[in-house]
Amino acid sequence: MTADCSLLNWYEISKLIGPYIRPGGFSFTKKAIEVCRFPVGSRIVDIGCGVGGTLKCLEQSKIYKTVGLDYSETLTGEALYRLTSTCLVRGRAESLPFKEGSFDALFCECVFSTLSKKLSVLNELKRVLKDGGFLIISDVFCQGDGITELPVEKSNLNGTNEYLTKNELLSIVQNLGFSILHWEENRDFIGEFVAKLILAGHKIPSSWRFIREQQKCRKDCFQISYFLLVGRLTKMDNNI
C-alpha cells in the first residue's frame, strides 16, 4: 500500500481498485510467489503491510508463517480484523524489531520509494533475512540508464527521496550480497493506477509529483515506471 493512503481513503479507494492499493494490484505479488516457490513452513514478513492484502493471500495457502510490519497503528488495526494467523508488529523499516536471520522471505511493496534512508533500510532488510532468503521489492523507479559511483550512491540513499534507476537498484542490491532472480517492469501499471485514483476522486501520491523536479537534476531520467525485483541472499560481510 502506498504511504499516502490513510484508512479513511482506503475504504473509498478499495471499492474501485481492490484491497491491494498499489500499481498492478496483486500481479507482481503473484509473480514473486511463482518465482520463489517458498518451501512449506517458510517464515515470511511483509514490510509496510498496510491493511494486510499480501498477508491475506499468503495466509490462504495455510503453509507459511506470516508476519506484518507497519508504522501506522490505524492500518495495522484494520489488518488485524482481516487476518487470522499473521503476527502484526508496529515499527519502522529503518530499524526493524526483529533478530538477525529471522525470515525466509521478505516483501516490501510500494513502500521503498517513500523512504528517505534507503541504504539503511536495505541493510536492515538484509539483516533480518536468513542466508538464502528471498527479497521481494515492487515499487516506483526512474526510467533511464544512469548510474553513479558508490560514494554518490551512499549520499543519495541516505537522506533523500530520490528515485533510483534500474541500474542503481540492481547495483546496490547485488553489492549487498543478493543474486537477482527476477526483474520485471510495467509502466502501464502506473497509468492504470493513477486513472483509477482520479476516477475515485483522489489525487496521485504526493511523492510521485517530485519526479519533475528530480528530472531537472538528472538528465538520464525521463519517466517513472513500476518494477518487481526478486533477489536471493548469500550472506557475507559486505554491508555497504
C-alpha positions as protocol buffer text, in pm:
chain_id: "A"
residue {
  index: 1
  type: MET
  ca { x: 0 y: 0 z: 0 }
}
residue {
  index: 2
  type: THR
  ca { x: 123 y: 349 z: -80 }
}
residue {
  index: 3
  type: ALA
  ca { x: 211 y: 564 z: 218 }
}
residue {
  index: 4
  type: ASP
  ca { x: -41 y: 833 z: 121 }
}
residue {
  index: 5
  type: CYS
  ca { x: -345 y: 608 z: 157 }
}
residue {
  index: 6
  type: SER
  ca { x: -498 y: 654 z: 502 }
}
residue {
  index: 7
  type: LEU
  ca { x: -758 y: 417 z: 644 }
}
residue {
  index: 8
  type: LEU
  ca { x: -1029 y: 671 z: 558 }
}
residue {
  index: 9
  type: ASN
  ca { x: -917 y: 676 z: 195 }
}
residue {
  index: 10
  type: TRP
  ca { x: -867 y: 301 z: 187 }
}
residue {
  index: 11
  type: TYR
  ca { x: -1235 y: 218 z: 223 }
}
residue {
  index: 12
  type: GLU
  ca { x: -1325 y: 450 z: -62 }
}
residue {
  index: 13
  type: ILE
  ca { x: -1039 y: 367 z: -298 }
}
residue {
  index: 14
  type: SER
  ca { x: -1064 y: -10 z: -247 }
}
residue {
  index: 15
  type: LYS
  ca { x: -1415 y: -7 z: -396 }
}
residue {
  index: 16
  type: LEU
  ca { x: -1260 y: 75 z: -735 }
}
residue {
  index: 17
  type: ILE
  ca { x: -906 y: -58 z: -703 }
}
residue {
  index: 18
  type: GLY
  ca { x: -947 y: -353 z: -465 }
}
residue {
  index: 19
  type: PRO
  ca { x: -762 y: -429 z: -139 }
}
residue {
  index: 20
  type: TYR
  ca { x: -417 y: -412 z: -300 }
}
residue {
  index: 21
  type: ILE
  ca { x: -382 y: -35 z: -330 }
}
residue {
  index: 22
  type: ARG
  ca { x: -71 y: -19 z: -542 }
}
residue {
  index: 23
  type: PRO
  ca { x: 10 y: -16 z: -915 }
}
residue {
  index: 24
  type: GLY
  ca { x: -62 y: -355 z: -1070 }
}
residue {
  index: 25
  type: GLY
  ca { x: -263 y: -470 z: -770 }
}
residue {
  index: 26
  type: PHE
  ca { x: -163 y: -824 z: -683 }
}
residue {
  index: 27
  type: SER
  ca { x: 3 y: -902 z: -1020 }
}
residue {
  index: 28
  type: PHE
  ca { x: 366 y: -865 z: -912 }
}
residue {
  index: 29
  type: THR
  ca { x: 296 y: -1031 z: -577 }
}
residue {
  index: 30
  type: LYS
  ca { x: 168 y: -1343 z: -752 }
}
residue {
  index: 31
  type: LYS
  ca { x: 465 y: -1337 z: -988 }
}
residue {
  index: 32
  type: ALA
  ca { x: 709 y: -1321 z: -696 }
}
residue {
  index: 33
  type: ILE
  ca { x: 541 y: -1618 z: -528 }
}
residue {
  index: 34
  type: GLU
  ca { x: 575 y: -1815 z: -852 }
}
residue {
  index: 35
  type: VAL
  ca { x: 943 y: -1724 z: -886 }
}
residue {
  index: 36
  type: CYS
  ca { x: 1037 y: -1803 z: -525 }
}
residue {
  index: 37
  type: ARG
  ca { x: 831 y: -2119 z: -468 }
}
residue {
  index: 38
  type: PHE
  ca { x: 860 y: -2080 z: -93 }
}
residue {
  index: 39
  type: PRO
  ca { x: 902 y: -2411 z: 92 }
}
residue {
  index: 40
  type: VAL
  ca { x: 632 y: -2523 z: 332 }
}
residue {
  index: 41
  type: GLY
  ca { x: 680 y: -2361 z: 671 }
}
residue {
  index: 42
  type: SER
  ca { x: 864 y: -2055 z: 536 }
}
residue {
  index: 43
  type: ARG
  ca { x: 858 y: -1756 z: 770 }
}
residue {
  index: 44
  type: ILE
  ca { x: 761 y: -1453 z: 560 }
}
residue {
  index: 45
  type: VAL
  ca { x: 741 y: -1086 z: 663 }
}
residue {
  index: 46
  type: ASP
  ca { x: 567 y: -803 z: 479 }
}
residue {
  index: 47
  type: ILE
  ca { x: 733 y: -466 z: 549 }
}
residue {
  index: 48
  type: GLY
  ca { x: 483 y: -183 z: 519 }
}
residue {
  index: 49
  type: CYS
  ca { x: 196 y: -431 z: 520 }
}
residue {
  index: 50
  type: GLY
  ca { x: -81 y: -169 z: 538 }
}
residue {
  index: 51
  type: VAL
  ca { x: -419 y: -338 z: 585 }
}
residue {
  index: 52
  type: GLY
  ca { x: -273 y: -680 z: 502 }
}
residue {
  index: 53
  type: GLY
  ca { x: -361 y: -754 z: 140 }
}
residue {
  index: 54
  type: THR
  ca { x: -48 y: -955 z: 63 }
}
residue {
  index: 55
  type: LEU
  ca { x: -56 y: -1126 z: 401 }
}
residue {
  index: 56
  type: LYS
  ca { x: -416 y: -1234 z: 346 }
}
residue {
  index: 57
  type: CYS
  ca { x: -313 y: -1412 z: 27 }
}
residue {
  index: 58
  type: LEU
  ca { x: -18 y: -1580 z: 196 }
}
residue {
  index: 59
  type: GLU
  ca { x: -241 y: -1688 z: 484 }
}
residue {
  index: 60
  type: GLN
  ca { x: -481 y: -1859 z: 246 }
}
residue {
  index: 61
  type: SER
  ca { x: -214 y: -2109 z: 147 }
}
residue {
  index: 62
  type: LYS
  ca { x: -201 y: -2225 z: 512 }
}
residue {
  index: 63
  type: ILE
  ca { x: 158 y: -2339 z: 467 }
}
residue {
  index: 64
  type: TYR
  ca { x: 353 y: -2026 z: 569 }
}
residue {
  index: 65
  type: LYS
  ca { x: 422 y: -1843 z: 895 }
}
residue {
  index: 66
  type: THR
  ca { x: 348 y: -1476 z: 828 }
}
residue {
  index: 67
  type: VAL
  ca { x: 443 y: -1151 z: 1000 }
}
residue {
  index: 68
  type: GLY
  ca { x: 335 y: -799 z: 905 }
}
residue {
  index: 69
  type: LEU
  ca { x: 502 y: -471 z: 999 }
}
residue {
  index: 70
  type: ASP
  ca { x: 368 y: -119 z: 952 }
}
residue {
  index: 71
  type: TYR
  ca { x: 423 y: 209 z: 1134 }
}
residue {
  index: 72
  type: SER
  ca { x: 56 y: 306 z: 1114 }
}
residue {
  index: 73
  type: GLU
  ca { x: -136 y: 186 z: 1416 }
}
residue {
  index: 74
  type: THR
  ca { x: -460 y: 259 z: 1232 }
}
residue {
  index: 75
  type: LEU
  ca { x: -373 y: 41 z: 934 }
}
residue {
  index: 76
  type: THR
  ca { x: -241 y: -247 z: 1142 }
}
residue {
  index: 77
  type: GLY
  ca { x: -560 y: -226 z: 1344 }
}
residue {
  index: 78
  type: GLU
  ca { x: -762 y: -277 z: 1027 }
}
residue {
  index: 79
  type: ALA
  ca { x: -529 y: -560 z: 919 }
}
residue {
  index: 80
  type: LEU
  ca { x: -597 y: -732 z: 1249 }
}
residue {
  index: 81
  type: TYR
  ca { x: -962 y: -770 z: 1152 }
}
residue {
  index: 82
  type: ARG
  ca { x: -878 y: -908 z: 807 }
}
residue {
  index: 83
  type: LEU
  ca { x: -613 y: -1161 z: 908 }
}
residue {
  index: 84
  type: THR
  ca { x: -641 y: -1478 z: 1113 }
}
residue {
  index: 85
  type: SER
  ca { x: -295 y: -1616 z: 1184 }
}
residue {
  index: 86
  type: THR
  ca { x: -49 y: -1338 z: 1100 }
}
residue {
  index: 87
  type: CYS
  ca { x: 154 y: -1173 z: 1375 }
}
residue {
  index: 88
  type: LEU
  ca { x: 132 y: -793 z: 1336 }
}
residue {
  index: 89
  type: VAL
  ca { x: 406 y: -561 z: 1462 }
}
residue {
  index: 90
  type: ARG
  ca { x: 427 y: -181 z: 1465 }
}
residue {
  index: 91
  type: GLY
  ca { x: 765 y: -47 z: 1361 }
}
residue {
  index: 92
  type: ARG
  ca { x: 981 y: 129 z: 1102 }
}
residue {
  index: 93
  type: ALA
  ca { x: 1173 y: -23 z: 812 }
}
residue {
  index: 94
  type: GLU
  ca { x: 1483 y: 175 z: 911 }
}
residue {
  index: 95
  type: SER
  ca { x: 1507 y: -12 z: 1242 }
}
residue {
  index: 96
  type: LEU
  ca { x: 1330 y: -346 z: 1225 }
}
residue {
  index: 97
  type: PRO
  ca { x: 1233 y: -500 z: 1560 }
}
residue {
  index: 98
  type: PHE
  ca { x: 1345 y: -848 z: 1453 }
}
residue {
  index: 99
  type: LYS
  ca { x: 1651 y: -1061 z: 1523 }
}
residue {
  index: 100
  type: GLU
  ca { x: 1915 y: -1127 z: 1261 }
}
residue {
  index: 101
  type: GLY
  ca { x: 1822 y: -1407 z: 1024 }
}
residue {
  index: 102
  type: SER
  ca { x: 1458 y: -1421 z: 1134 }
}
residue {
  index: 103
  type: PHE
  ca { x: 1290 y: -1473 z: 796 }
}
residue {
  index: 104
  type: ASP
  ca { x: 1299 y: -1693 z: 488 }
}
residue {
  index: 105
  type: ALA
  ca { x: 1143 y: -1423 z: 270 }
}
residue {
  index: 106
  type: LEU
  ca { x: 1061 y: -1054 z: 287 }
}
residue {
  index: 107
  type: PHE
  ca { x: 810 y: -848 z: 89 }
}
residue {
  index: 108
  type: CYS
  ca { x: 839 y: -469 z: 60 }
}
residue {
  index: 109
  type: GLU
  ca { x: 574 y: -350 z: -183 }
}
residue {
  index: 110
  type: CYS
  ca { x: 513 y: 13 z: -281 }
}
residue {
  index: 111
  type: VAL
  ca { x: 696 y: 133 z: 30 }
}
residue {
  index: 112
  type: PHE
  ca { x: 1068 y: 160 z: -53 }
}
residue {
  index: 113
  type: SER
  ca { x: 1034 y: 471 z: -273 }
}
residue {
  index: 114
  type: THR
  ca { x: 868 y: 663 z: 12 }
}
residue {
  index: 115
  type: LEU
  ca { x: 1161 y: 610 z: 250 }
}
residue {
  index: 116
  type: SER
  ca { x: 1444 y: 860 z: 273 }
}
residue {
  index: 117
  type: LYS
  ca { x: 1719 y: 644 z: 426 }
}
residue {
  index: 118
  type: LYS
  ca { x: 1709 y: 377 z: 159 }
}
residue {
  index: 119
  type: LEU
  ca { x: 2055 y: 233 z: 224 }
}
residue {
  index: 120
  type: SER
  ca { x: 1982 y: 190 z: 594 }
}
residue {
  index: 121
  type: VAL
  ca { x: 1657 y: 17 z: 503 }
}
residue {
  index: 122
  type: LEU
  ca { x: 1824 y: -222 z: 259 }
}
residue {
  index: 123
  type: ASN
  ca { x: 2083 y: -318 z: 518 }
}
residue {
  index: 124
  type: GLU
  ca { x: 1803 y: -382 z: 768 }
}
residue {
  index: 125
  type: LEU
  ca { x: 1615 y: -598 z: 518 }
}
residue {
  index: 126
  type: LYS
  ca { x: 1931 y: -797 z: 459 }
}
residue {
  index: 127
  type: ARG
  ca { x: 1997 y: -831 z: 832 }
}
residue {
  index: 128
  type: VAL
  ca { x: 1667 y: -998 z: 912 }
}
residue {
  index: 129
  type: LEU
  ca { x: 1682 y: -1243 z: 622 }
}
residue {
  index: 130
  type: LYS
  ca { x: 1834 y: -1588 z: 656 }
}
residue {
  index: 131
  type: ASP
  ca { x: 2115 y: -1698 z: 429 }
}
residue {
  index: 132
  type: GLY
  ca { x: 1937 y: -1799 z: 109 }
}
residue {
  index: 133
  type: GLY
  ca { x: 1636 y: -1583 z: 195 }
}
residue {
  index: 134
  type: PHE
  ca { x: 1427 y: -1408 z: -69 }
}
residue {
  index: 135
  type: LEU
  ca { x: 1394 y: -1030 z: -104 }
}
residue {
  index: 136
  type: ILE
  ca { x: 1088 y: -909 z: -296 }
}
residue {
  index: 137
  type: ILE
  ca { x: 1057 y: -537 z: -371 }
}
residue {
  index: 138
  type: SER
  ca { x: 799 y: -382 z: -601 }
}
residue {
  index: 139
  type: ASP
  ca { x: 784 y: -6 z: -638 }
}
residue {
  index: 140
  type: VAL
  ca { x: 822 y: 305 z: -850 }
}
residue {
  index: 141
  type: PHE
  ca { x: 1156 y: 365 z: -1021 }
}
residue {
  index: 142
  type: CYS
  ca { x: 1304 y: 623 z: -1256 }
}
residue {
  index: 143
  type: GLN
  ca { x: 1346 y: 502 z: -1612 }
}
residue {
  index: 144
  type: GLY
  ca { x: 1692 y: 569 z: -1750 }
}
residue {
  index: 145
  type: ASP
  ca { x: 2034 y: 405 z: -1771 }
}
residue {
  index: 146
  type: GLY
  ca { x: 2222 y: 631 z: -1535 }
}
residue {
  index: 147
  type: ILE
  ca { x: 2439 y: 501 z: -1255 }
}
residue {
  index: 148
  type: THR
  ca { x: 2655 y: 689 z: -1012 }
}
residue {
  index: 149
  type: GLU
  ca { x: 2975 y: 599 z: -834 }
}
residue {
  index: 150
  type: LEU
  ca { x: 2940 y: 429 z: -495 }
}
residue {
  index: 151
  type: PRO
  ca { x: 3017 y: 734 z: -276 }
}
residue {
  index: 152
  type: VAL
  ca { x: 2738 y: 928 z: -452 }
}
residue {
  index: 153
  type: GLU
  ca { x: 2502 y: 633 z: -416 }
}
residue {
  index: 154
  type: LYS
  ca { x: 2567 y: 638 z: -45 }
}
residue {
  index: 155
  type: SER
  ca { x: 2467 y: 1001 z: -34 }
}
residue {
  index: 156
  type: ASN
  ca { x: 2158 y: 953 z: -249 }
}
residue {
  index: 157
  type: LEU
  ca { x: 2040 y: 655 z: -46 }
}
residue {
  index: 158
  type: ASN
  ca { x: 2078 y: 814 z: 295 }
}
residue {
  index: 159
  type: GLY
  ca { x: 1850 y: 1111 z: 346 }
}
residue {
  index: 160
  type: THR
  ca { x: 1673 y: 1183 z: 14 }
}
residue {
  index: 161
  type: ASN
  ca { x: 1352 y: 1072 z: -154 }
}
residue {
  index: 162
  type: GLU
  ca { x: 1524 y: 1047 z: -489 }
}
residue {
  index: 163
  type: TYR
  ca { x: 1401 y: 774 z: -720 }
}
residue {
  index: 164
  type: LEU
  ca { x: 1663 y: 526 z: -834 }
}
residue {
  index: 165
  type: THR
  ca { x: 1719 y: 387 z: -1182 }
}
residue {
  index: 166
  type: LYS
  ca { x: 1718 y: 18 z: -1265 }
}
residue {
  index: 167
  type: ASN
  ca { x: 2098 y: 8 z: -1284 }
}
residue {
  index: 168
  type: GLU
  ca { x: 2134 y: 176 z: -947 }
}
residue {
  index: 169
  type: LEU
  ca { x: 1884 y: -55 z: -780 }
}
residue {
  index: 170
  type: LEU
  ca { x: 2045 y: -369 z: -918 }
}
residue {
  index: 171
  type: SER
  ca { x: 2396 y: -249 z: -835 }
}
residue {
  index: 172
  type: ILE
  ca { x: 2310 y: -171 z: -473 }
}
residue {
  index: 173
  type: VAL
  ca { x: 2120 y: -494 z: -416 }
}
residue {
  index: 174
  type: GLN
  ca { x: 2395 y: -705 z: -571 }
}
residue {
  index: 175
  type: ASN
  ca { x: 2662 y: -527 z: -366 }
}
residue {
  index: 176
  type: LEU
  ca { x: 2469 y: -627 z: -55 }
}
residue {
  index: 177
  type: GLY
  ca { x: 2504 y: -992 z: -148 }
}
residue {
  index: 178
  type: PHE
  ca { x: 2181 y: -1066 z: -336 }
}
residue {
  index: 179
  type: SER
  ca { x: 2170 y: -1257 z: -662 }
}
residue {
  index: 180
  type: ILE
  ca { x: 1896 y: -1126 z: -891 }
}
residue {
  index: 181
  type: LEU
  ca { x: 1642 y: -1396 z: -971 }
}
residue {
  index: 182
  type: HIS
  ca { x: 1389 y: -1178 z: -1148 }
}
residue {
  index: 183
  type: TRP
  ca { x: 1344 y: -821 z: -1271 }
}
residue {
  index: 184
  type: GLU
  ca { x: 1026 y: -704 z: -1439 }
}
residue {
  index: 185
  type: GLU
  ca { x: 881 y: -362 z: -1513 }
}
residue {
  index: 186
  type: ASN
  ca { x: 543 y: -240 z: -1629 }
}
residue {
  index: 187
  type: ARG
  ca { x: 486 y: 128 z: -1691 }
}
residue {
  index: 188
  type: ASP
  ca { x: 118 y: 64 z: -1770 }
}
residue {
  index: 189
  type: PHE
  ca { x: 61 y: -17 z: -1402 }
}
residue {
  index: 190
  type: ILE
  ca { x: 133 y: 348 z: -1317 }
}
residue {
  index: 191
  type: GLY
  ca { x: -112 y: 488 z: -1571 }
}
residue {
  index: 192
  type: GLU
  ca { x: -387 y: 245 z: -1474 }
}
residue {
  index: 193
  type: PHE
  ca { x: -341 y: 317 z: -1105 }
}
residue {
  index: 194
  type: VAL
  ca { x: -347 y: 694 z: -1147 }
}
residue {
  index: 195
  type: ALA
  ca { x: -657 y: 672 z: -1368 }
}
residue {
  index: 196
  type: LYS
  ca { x: -839 y: 469 z: -1101 }
}
residue {
  index: 197
  type: LEU
  ca { x: -740 y: 713 z: -829 }
}
residue {
  index: 198
  type: ILE
  ca { x: -871 y: 1005 z: -1034 }
}
residue {
  index: 199
  type: LEU
  ca { x: -1197 y: 822 z: -1102 }
}
residue {
  index: 200
  type: ALA
  ca { x: -1229 y: 762 z: -730 }
}
residue {
  index: 201
  type: GLY
  ca { x: -1186 y: 1136 z: -672 }
}
residue {
  index: 202
  type: HIS
  ca { x: -837 y: 1118 z: -519 }
}
residue {
  index: 203
  type: LYS
  ca { x: -501 y: 1276 z: -601 }
}
residue {
  index: 204
  type: ILE
  ca { x: -195 y: 1078 z: -702 }
}
residue {
  index: 205
  type: PRO
  ca { x: 56 y: 1006 z: -420 }
}
residue {
  index: 206
  type: SER
  ca { x: 233 y: 1331 z: -336 }
}
residue {
  index: 207
  type: SER
  ca { x: 579 y: 1174 z: -359 }
}
residue {
  index: 208
  type: TRP
  ca { x: 525 y: 1094 z: -728 }
}
residue {
  index: 209
  type: ARG
  ca { x: 487 y: 1461 z: -811 }
}
residue {
  index: 210
  type: PHE
  ca { x: 851 y: 1522 z: -720 }
}
residue {
  index: 211
  type: ILE
  ca { x: 966 y: 1343 z: -1036 }
}
residue {
  index: 212
  type: ARG
  ca { x: 961 y: 1665 z: -1243 }
}
residue {
  index: 213
  type: GLU
  ca { x: 1196 y: 1838 z: -1001 }
}
residue {
  index: 214
  type: GLN
  ca { x: 1423 y: 1536 z: -998 }
}
residue {
  index: 215
  type: GLN
  ca { x: 1437 y: 1529 z: -1378 }
}
residue {
  index: 216
  type: LYS
  ca { x: 1582 y: 1881 z: -1379 }
}
residue {
  index: 217
  type: CYS
  ca { x: 1885 y: 1746 z: -1192 }
}
residue {
  index: 218
  type: ARG
  ca { x: 1910 y: 1406 z: -1358 }
}
residue {
  index: 219
  type: LYS
  ca { x: 1918 y: 1430 z: -1736 }
}
residue {
  index: 220
  type: ASP
  ca { x: 1927 y: 1049 z: -1780 }
}
residue {
  index: 221
  type: CYS
  ca { x: 1582 y: 1002 z: -1618 }
}
residue {
  index: 222
  type: PHE
  ca { x: 1268 y: 1076 z: -1813 }
}
residue {
  index: 223
  type: GLN
  ca { x: 970 y: 894 z: -1667 }
}
residue {
  index: 224
  type: ILE
  ca { x: 867 y: 676 z: -1378 }
}
residue {
  index: 225
  type: SER
  ca { x: 766 y: 313 z: -1413 }
}
residue {
  index: 226
  type: TYR
  ca { x: 690 y: 24 z: -1177 }
}
residue {
  index: 227
  type: PHE
  ca { x: 922 y: -268 z: -1110 }
}
residue {
  index: 228
  type: LEU
  ca { x: 939 y: -608 z: -944 }
}
residue {
  index: 229
  type: LEU
  ca { x: 1275 y: -722 z: -810 }
}
residue {
  index: 230
  type: VAL
  ca { x: 1331 y: -1067 z: -662 }
}
residue {
  index: 231
  type: GLY
  ca { x: 1670 y: -1139 z: -509 }
}
residue {
  index: 232
  type: ARG
  ca { x: 1821 y: -1420 z: -305 }
}
residue {
  index: 233
  type: LEU
  ca { x: 2074 y: -1357 z: -31 }
}
residue {
  index: 234
  type: THR
  ca { x: 2415 y: -1510 z: 11 }
}
residue {
  index: 235
  type: LYS
  ca { x: 2535 y: -1365 z: 338 }
}
residue {
  index: 236
  type: MET
  ca { x: 2885 y: -1226 z: 356 }
}
residue {
  index: 237
  type: ASP
  ca { x: 3044 y: -936 z: 542 }
}
residue {
  index: 238
  type: ASN
  ca { x: 2954 y: -697 z: 265 }
}
residue {
  index: 239
  type: ASN
  ca { x: 2733 y: -424 z: 411 }
}
residue {
  index: 240
  type: ILE
  ca { x: 2773 y: -106 z: 208 }
}
